[in-house]
Structures are given as C-alpha cells and as structure tokens.
Amino acid sequence: MATRVRHHVNPLSMRMLGFDPEPLVFTGQPLHVELGCAEGEFLFRFAAAHPGVQVVGVEIRRELVKDIRRQASDEGLGDRVQAVFANIPVHLGMLFPPGSVTRFYLNFPDPCFKREQHKRRVLTGGVVRAVFEALAPGGELFFQSDVFDTALDAMYVTELHAPPGFESVIEPWTFLRQNPYADTPTRRERFCQEEGIRIWRFCYRKSA
C-alpha cells in the first residue's frame, strides 16, 4: 500500500518544533537551495540542467524527504542532490554555513489562505535574515507564486526585514516581468503558463 503524504503540515505544532535537522554534506560546488521542495521535481530538473552545482531541498514532510533521497541514490547523484527534513522558520539558520549559498528558491509556497493560517506562511522576518546570512556575496532569494496576496505578503515581509545590503534586483516593491531562471520551470509554473495564469515573482540580491 502506498504511503499517504499529507499535503499540509502545521509548522507550529509541537512535533514540528522539537527536533534538530540532520547535517548536510557540502560538495564545494555552487549551492542552490529550494525552500519547501515537496517531491523534489525542481531539484532533479535543476541538477540535470546544471551539472556543476549542488542542490538541496528543505522540506517539512519526512516521507517526501525519504523519497528524494532514494531517487538521488537510484540515479547515482551522490551528494549533488540532497533533501533535509526541517521546519524552515525554526531550523533554516542551522542548516547552511554563513556565505555558503548561491541562491534560495521559494517556488509557489502554500498560500495559507485563511487569515488565522497566515502565521504559518514560510517567509517570515527570521527566514529573511537567515537567508541573508547564508547567502554568499552576490547571492539571491528568488520567489514566485500565482497567488497575488501571497506574493505581496512575501514581498512586504522581505522589504520590512531585509538587512542593509539585501535589495531587490530591480526597483523596490516591483515584481519581475519574466522568470530570469526559466530554463528549469517547476510543474506549477508550467501549468500556469499553459493556462494563462499570471505568476508574481521577485528577486533580492545580497551585495557583493
């Protein structure tokens, strides 16, 4: 019988707060990290398109992390594709050494539509600061969502909590017109493009 994977997990529940994530192995290659990687489809597409990089997915659903690790092993990818079970708002600052990450991706996060669920959204002030610390000079945070409210809230949080030297790659409070990393679109991104659904994107860069 197939394992049932929950689509939504409450990151504020006690069982999601009281653990330490497993350590990662770093290869020394440029490091790209997807926050909330789900089943890892973007990770494997990105690794295939960019053979000289290491990709890591951070995911709160343990079953999906196990599946990604199994697939990476089956495909002989070694440590180039990894996944770690972690609660992003709590554990992100523990995962990556300062100045080690080339780019973070936050692709179509759970919008948490209900007002009482907004506190569960992934991008918090603490996450923005942890991202900044982990980024190498010139490193970036790239965000995209097809839900305007979610994208606007994420931009607000980023603008509000961005440390000095962490700024939009274009004008503040401005969404990107195109995806600058369109060579590896996610499944949701491809669906939106096929259906003509607008995608809201922004990118912040750490000063070199």
N, C-alpha and C positions, 0 to 999 in steps of 0.2 A: 504494500500500500504506500502511495506517495506521501511524503511528509507535507503537511499543511503549513504554509508560510503565512503568517499574519501580514496583512497589507499595512496596518497602522500599529505603532507601538507608542505607548506613553513614556516619553523620556524622563518624566518627572516622578515616575513610580519608584519606590524604594529599591526594587531589584535592579533598576537601571542606574542607580546612583552608587551602589555599594560594591564596586568591583574595580580592579585595575586592569587595563588593557594589556594584551601580550606584547612583548617588544617586537619591533620590526627589524629586518635585515636591510641595510642600505648598501647598494652596489657601487656608489660613486658616480653613477650616471645622472644626468639631469632628472630631477624628481618631480613628477606630476601627480597630483592627489585629487581624487574625486570625493567630495563630502556627500555621503548618502548614496552609495554606489549601487544599491539594490542588487540585482543578479549579476552585475559586472559587465553588461553588454558594452558599455562605453569603454571600460578598461581594456578589454581584449581588442576592440576595434582600434583604439588609440595605439596600443602596443604594436599591432600589426602594421600600422601606417608609419610608426616612428620607432624603428628598431634600435635606435641608440639611446632610448630613455628607459627609466623605471617608472612604473605606475603603481599607485597604491589606492585602494578603495577603503573608505571608512564607513562602516555600516552597523546599525543597531540591532539587526536581526541576525542572530547567530547562525541559523540554518543557511542563510544566503552566503555568509562568510565561508562556511564549510564548503558550499558548492563551488565558490570561486576558487578556493584553494585546490580543490580536487581537479577542476578544469585546468588550472595553471600547471599542475603536476602532469596531467594527462597529455598536455600539449608541449611538455618539455620546456617550459618558460623559466624554470628555476625561480630566482627571486625577482625577476623582471616584472612580474605581475603578482601583487600581494593584496590581501584584504585583512583588515583588522576589525574585530568586534569591539565597538566603543560607542559611548554616548558623546556625541560631538560637543555639545555645550559644556560638558563636565571634563572630558578627557583630552580634548584636542591639544591643549598645551603640554601634555605629557608625551605625545607621540613623535614629534619631529624636533630635531635639534635646531637651535636658532640659526637662521640664514641658510637652511638646507633645501627649501622647496622652490622650484621654478615657477609653478603655477598651481593654484587651487581652482577646482571647478565645482560649482554648485548648480547642478542641472535639474530644473523642474522639481524643486522640493515640494513636499506635501504642503498644500496651501493652508491647511488647518482653518477652514472657512469660518467656523463658529467663533464668535468673539471670545468665549471662555477658553478656546483652544489656542488663541494667538500666542500665549506664553510657551507653547510647545514648538513654535517655529525654530528652525535650525539656526538662523543667523541672528545672534544676539551680540550685544556690545562686547562680551567676553570672547566670543568667537572671532569677531573682527580684530580684537587686539592679539589673540593667539595666532591668527593668520598672519598678521603683520610681523610678529616676532619670528615665525617660522620661515617667512619668505626671504630668499636671497635678494640682494640689491638688484632692482630691475624686475623682480618677481611680481606676479599678478594674482588677483582674485577675479575670476570670471563667473558671472551669474546669468542664468536665463530661466524664464518662466512664461507660460502662456496665460497666466492669471495676473491682470494688471495690479490688483490690490496687493498681491503677494510681492510682486516686483517693486512696487512703490514703497512698501513697508521695508523691504530689504535694503533699498537704496537709502531710505531715511535712517535706518539703523547704522548703515555703513558711514554715511555722511556725519552722523552725530558722534560716532565713536572712533572714527579713523584718526590714528595718531598723526602728528606732523610728519610729512614726507610720504603719506599714503593718499593718493589723489586719483580722481577719475582720469582715464586716458584721453577723454575729451572734456567738454565743459561740465562743471558740476551740475547735478540734477538733470542730466541728459542721458537718454537711452541710446544705445548703439543702433544704427540703421541696419547693419549686417553683422553676421557672425564672423569675426576675424579668424576663427578656427573651424571653418566649415568643412574641412576635409574629413572630419570624423563626427558626423551628426549622430545624436542619440536617437533611439527609437521614437521617443515622444516628439523630438524635433522633426523627424521625417514625417510623422503623422500630421503634425501641424502644417507643414509645408504642403503636403498633399491635399489637406482640407482647407487651405487658405486661412488658417488661424494665425493671428499675429503673435509674435514672440517678443517679449520685452527683455532686453539684455543690457548689462553694464559691465564695466571692467575697471578695476582700480589697480594702480601700479605703485610699488614701493620705490622711492627714489634710489638711484644708483649711487 
